[in-house]
């Protein structure tokens, strides 16, 4: 997938046209997720991609701010922070690729890989995902709970981003969804909750929504940690955008 898909999406989700998500031409919207922390994600697939690839577009009250693509093993492939636009891609030949299949089969997946932005920034990510054995039902969807921890460093070993906490997975959808976590800002661990509230499938009311519904008053009045961390977004390999330390 190339950046040619970015511009139709941006055009269709400008504030004047916001309200109903339309994926790029030829692609198919598959899921809308309304989450805590005043954001909504729309998921879609495109026939030009490899089988199992999925895209996600994240929206706040001002419109789309982030896009990302994962493969069938939930490896992060590419992402775009918007306003301004910065592209980040997975480097070839990761030391230990993320593997959704291994997580399901063994209960744990360790990963180690590198990322490169078109600004020239190169970073290294190392961590793990582990099934806790717990399940949760959110809006009628059964999810498995995971534990995760990871650290992102520059090539000199300096810590740039660090997080730990819990997420959710859906084995059928082969995807991760945010949960409760802590993000290290260089001084303190900050709590964050971007858990799903609604999963909306094609044909259901609210499918394709681009306006978030939950905790937006808190974001506007309190400048919630999620709003601060989610922009500008660098991508955690699975579900949750994060920000560099100190932002």
C-alpha positions as CSV (number, residue, x, y, z in Angstrom):
1,X,0.0,0.0,0.0
2,X,1.4,3.4,-0.9
3,X,0.6,6.9,0.2
4,X,-1.8,7.3,-2.7
5,X,-4.5,5.9,-0.4
6,X,-3.9,8.6,2.2
7,X,-5.2,11.6,0.2
8,X,-8.7,10.3,-0.7
9,X,-9.2,9.4,3.0
10,X,-8.1,12.9,4.1
11,X,-10.4,14.5,1.6
12,X,-13.4,12.5,2.7
13,X,-12.9,13.2,6.4
14,X,-12.3,17.0,6.5
15,X,-14.4,18.7,9.1
16,X,-17.0,19.8,6.6
17,X,-17.5,16.3,5.4
18,X,-16.9,14.4,8.6
19,X,-19.5,11.9,9.9
20,X,-19.3,8.8,7.7
21,X,-16.0,7.0,7.0
22,X,-15.4,6.1,3.4
23,X,-12.3,3.9,2.8
24,X,-10.1,4.5,-0.2
25,X,-11.4,3.5,-3.6
26,X,-11.7,-0.3,-3.9
27,X,-11.2,-1.0,-0.2
28,X,-13.8,-2.3,2.2
29,X,-14.6,-1.0,5.7
30,X,-15.0,-3.9,8.2
31,X,-15.3,-2.5,11.7
32,X,-15.8,0.6,13.7
33,X,-14.6,0.8,17.3
34,X,-15.7,3.5,19.7
35,X,-13.2,3.8,22.6
36,X,-12.7,5.5,25.9
37,X,-10.6,8.6,25.8
38,X,-12.6,10.3,22.9
39,X,-11.4,8.5,19.8
40,X,-12.9,6.2,17.2
41,X,-11.2,3.8,14.9
42,X,-12.3,2.5,11.5
43,X,-10.8,-0.7,10.1
44,X,-10.6,-1.6,6.5
45,X,-9.0,-4.0,4.0
46,X,-7.7,-3.4,0.4
47,X,-7.4,-5.9,-2.4
48,X,-4.0,-4.5,-3.5
49,X,-2.5,-5.6,-0.1
50,X,-1.2,-9.0,0.9
51,X,-3.9,-11.4,2.3
52,X,-4.5,-10.7,5.9
53,X,-3.3,-7.1,5.9
54,X,-5.6,-4.6,7.7
55,X,-5.7,-0.8,7.9
56,X,-6.9,1.3,10.8
57,X,-7.8,5.0,10.7
58,X,-8.1,6.9,14.0
59,X,-10.3,10.0,14.5
60,X,-10.7,12.5,17.3
61,X,-13.2,15.4,17.4
62,X,-11.2,17.3,14.8
63,X,-10.9,14.4,12.2
64,X,-8.5,11.7,11.2
65,X,-5.1,12.0,12.9
66,X,-3.5,8.6,12.4
67,X,-3.4,5.6,10.0
68,X,-1.6,2.3,10.2
69,X,-1.4,-1.1,8.5
70,X,-0.7,-4.5,10.1
71,X,-0.2,-7.9,8.5
72,X,-1.9,-11.2,9.4
73,X,0.6,-11.7,12.2
74,X,-0.1,-8.2,13.6
75,X,3.3,-7.0,12.5
76,X,3.2,-3.3,12.1
77,X,4.0,-2.6,8.4
78,X,3.6,1.2,8.0
79,X,1.9,4.1,9.6
80,X,1.2,7.8,9.1
81,X,1.0,10.5,11.7
82,X,-1.0,13.3,10.3
83,X,-0.7,17.1,10.7
84,X,2.1,17.1,9.7
85,X,2.3,13.8,7.8
86,X,5.2,11.5,8.9
87,X,5.5,8.0,7.5
88,X,7.1,5.1,9.5
89,X,7.9,1.7,8.2
90,X,9.0,-1.7,9.5
91,X,12.6,-2.5,8.6
92,X,13.3,-5.7,6.7
93,X,14.6,-8.8,8.5
94,X,13.4,-8.2,12.1
95,X,15.4,-10.1,14.7
96,X,12.2,-11.5,16.2
97,X,9.1,-10.7,14.3
98,X,5.8,-10.2,16.1
99,X,3.7,-13.3,15.7
100,X,0.0,-13.4,16.5
101,X,0.0,-17.2,15.7
102,X,2.7,-17.8,18.3
103,X,0.8,-15.8,20.9
104,X,-2.3,-17.9,20.3
105,X,-0.4,-21.2,20.3
106,X,1.9,-20.8,23.2
107,X,0.4,-17.9,25.2
108,X,3.4,-15.6,24.7
109,X,5.1,-13.8,21.9
110,X,8.4,-12.0,22.2
111,X,9.3,-9.5,19.5
112,X,12.3,-7.4,18.5
113,X,12.4,-5.2,15.4
114,X,13.4,-1.8,14.0
115,X,11.5,1.1,12.6
116,X,12.4,4.0,10.3
117,X,10.6,7.3,9.7
118,X,10.8,9.3,6.5
119,X,12.3,12.0,8.7
120,X,15.3,9.8,9.2
121,X,14.6,8.7,12.7
122,X,15.6,5.0,13.3
123,X,14.5,3.1,16.4
124,X,14.5,-0.4,17.9
125,X,11.6,-2.0,19.7
126,X,11.8,-5.0,22.1
127,X,9.1,-6.5,24.2
128,X,6.5,-9.2,24.6
129,X,2.8,-9.9,24.6
130,X,1.3,-12.6,26.9
131,X,-2.1,-14.1,27.3
132,X,-3.4,-13.7,30.9
133,X,-6.0,-16.5,30.7
134,X,-8.7,-13.9,31.3
135,X,-11.6,-13.1,28.9
136,X,-13.9,-10.1,28.7
137,X,-17.1,-9.5,26.9
138,X,-17.3,-5.9,25.5
139,X,-20.4,-5.0,23.5
140,X,-21.2,-8.6,23.0
141,X,-17.7,-9.5,21.6
142,X,-15.6,-12.0,23.6
143,X,-12.0,-10.8,23.9
144,X,-8.9,-12.4,25.4
145,X,-6.9,-10.2,27.8
146,X,-3.2,-9.8,27.3
147,X,-0.2,-8.4,29.2
148,X,2.4,-6.5,27.4
149,X,5.6,-4.6,28.0
150,X,8.0,-3.0,25.5
151,X,10.8,-0.4,25.2
152,X,11.8,1.6,22.2
153,X,15.4,2.9,21.9
154,X,17.6,4.8,19.5
155,X,20.7,3.2,18.0
156,X,22.8,4.3,20.9
157,X,20.5,2.6,23.4
158,X,18.8,5.7,24.8
159,X,15.2,5.0,25.8
160,X,12.7,6.9,23.7
161,X,9.4,5.3,24.6
162,X,8.3,2.7,27.2
163,X,5.0,1.2,28.1
164,X,3.5,-1.7,30.0
165,X,-0.1,-2.9,30.7
166,X,-2.9,-4.9,29.3
167,X,-4.7,-5.1,25.9
168,X,-7.3,-7.3,24.3
169,X,-7.2,-9.6,21.3
170,X,-9.8,-11.1,19.1
171,X,-8.5,-14.3,17.5
172,X,-11.1,-14.3,14.7
173,X,-10.3,-10.7,13.7
174,X,-6.6,-11.2,14.3
175,X,-6.2,-7.9,16.0
176,X,-5.2,-6.1,19.2
177,X,-7.3,-3.5,21.0
178,X,-6.2,-1.0,23.6
179,X,-6.8,-1.6,27.3
180,X,-5.3,-0.1,30.5
181,X,-1.7,0.7,30.5
182,X,1.1,2.9,31.9
183,X,3.3,5.1,29.7
184,X,6.7,6.3,31.0
185,X,7.2,10.1,30.3
186,X,10.8,10.1,31.4
187,X,10.0,10.8,35.0
188,X,6.8,9.1,36.0
189,X,4.5,6.3,34.8
190,X,1.2,7.8,33.6
191,X,-2.0,5.8,33.5
192,X,-3.9,5.5,30.3
193,X,-7.2,3.7,29.3
194,X,-8.2,3.5,25.6
195,X,-10.4,0.4,26.1
196,X,-13.1,-0.4,23.6
197,X,-16.7,0.5,24.4
198,X,-18.5,-0.4,21.2
199,X,-17.7,-2.7,18.3
200,X,-19.9,-1.8,15.3
201,X,-20.2,-4.1,12.3
202,X,-21.4,-3.3,8.8
203,X,-25.1,-2.6,8.7
204,X,-25.3,-1.6,12.4
205,X,-26.1,1.9,13.7
206,X,-22.9,3.9,14.1
207,X,-20.9,1.9,11.6
208,X,-18.4,4.2,9.8
209,X,-18.7,7.0,12.5
210,X,-15.9,9.5,12.5
211,X,-17.0,11.3,15.6
212,X,-15.9,9.8,19.0
213,X,-18.6,9.4,21.6
214,X,-17.0,8.5,24.9
215,X,-15.2,10.7,27.5
216,X,-14.9,13.6,25.1
217,X,-16.1,16.1,27.8
218,X,-13.3,14.9,30.0
219,X,-10.8,15.3,27.2
220,X,-11.9,18.8,26.5
221,X,-12.0,19.9,30.2
222,X,-9.1,18.0,31.7
223,X,-6.7,17.4,28.8
224,X,-6.7,13.7,29.5
225,X,-3.5,11.6,29.4
226,X,-4.9,9.7,26.3
227,X,-5.4,12.9,24.4
228,X,-1.8,14.0,25.3
229,X,-0.2,10.7,24.4
230,X,-2.2,9.8,21.3
231,X,-0.9,12.9,19.4
232,X,1.5,13.2,17.8
233,X,1.3,9.4,17.4
234,X,4.2,7.1,17.0
235,X,2.9,3.5,16.7
236,X,3.0,0.8,19.2
237,X,3.2,-2.3,17.1
238,X,-0.4,-3.4,17.8
239,X,-3.1,-1.2,19.0
240,X,-2.2,2.0,20.7
241,X,-0.6,5.2,19.5
242,X,2.0,6.7,21.8
243,X,4.1,9.8,22.0
244,X,7.8,10.4,22.5
245,X,9.0,10.9,26.0
246,X,8.5,14.4,27.3
247,X,5.4,15.1,25.2
